[in-house]
């Protein structure tokens, strides 16, 4: 069992670095998480728009009837319509979240507004929408733009290089801005051993669900009984 606060805490990003699992292995691992005692902590399967066809083929091969999906568009909002249409074309895929990065430009607030406008035009069937903003760029203006469109924030907290990790002060400033704006958010990358503390923190992507689950067991916050 686990505390309700940990429900849906781990988005399964095992397709992404550093795990970078092959699709068949990633789907098999996700099914294992969904059937495990900690299944309530296991969130949607994270897949890029460019891999949806491969995901559908893997579901057919594994005989999977349905799968909760978090759709990621690394290339930005330009491919949003086609990506969502591709997901809806497979009735086994249940769209739970859409993650779109704000393009790098002079004004982060304008970049957020542009992504928000694209999301506004696209039927998401009730899926949550997240706009990814670098931690260093999560300004009050950017938070205001997110809030005006009622979308959530996604913050990248690491990567495959040291430079991808924001320093402590940058990340702290970002979280304070989100908390002051009362904006729900999730984090991604570099969080294999995180524990959720803030009520606005909805989930984080991890390529290894087993590691944070083991942390919660070690801390006495979750267990099979």
C-alpha positions, 0 to 999 in steps of 0.5 A: 500500500502507499499513501494517497499523496503518491498516487500517479507520482511516476510517469513511465519515461523508460523510452527516454535517456538514460534508460532508452529502452527498446519499445517492446521492453518499455511496454513490458516494463510498464505492464509490470508496473501496472500489475505490481503492488505499487500500481496506484503510483504508476502513471501514464506511459510517456511516448514521443509523437514520433514513436506512436506508430511503433507503440501501437505495433508493440501493443498489438504484439503484446496483446495490450487492450488499453494504455494510459498515454502521456504524449510528448512533442519534443519538436514543439507545437507545430506537430500537435494536431497530427500527433493528437490525431495519431493517438486518437486513431488507436482506440487502445491509447487513452490520452491522459497528458500532452507535454509541449515545450515552449520554443526558445525566443526573446520573450518566454511569456510570448513563447508560452502564449503561443503554445497555449494558443495551439493547445486551445485549438486542439481537442484533447478529450480532457487530457491534462496539458503541460507546457515545458519551460526551462527552470531558469525561464520560469518567470512571473510573466511566464507563470501568468501566461500559463495561468491565463490559459489554465495549463500546467507547467513542466520543469526539466530538472536534469538530463544526460549532461551536467549542464542540463541540471539547474543549480539549486538557486535556479530551481528554488526560484522556479518552485517559489514562482510556481507556488506563488502562482498556485500552478500545478506542475510536474518535473522531468529528468534527473529525479530517480530518487524524489519524494513529493512534498508540495501539493502543486507537484503532480508527478515526475517522469522517471525512466526507472520506476523501481528506484523511487518505489524502493526509496518510498519503501525504505522510508516506510512510506509504502509497502506491499501490506 
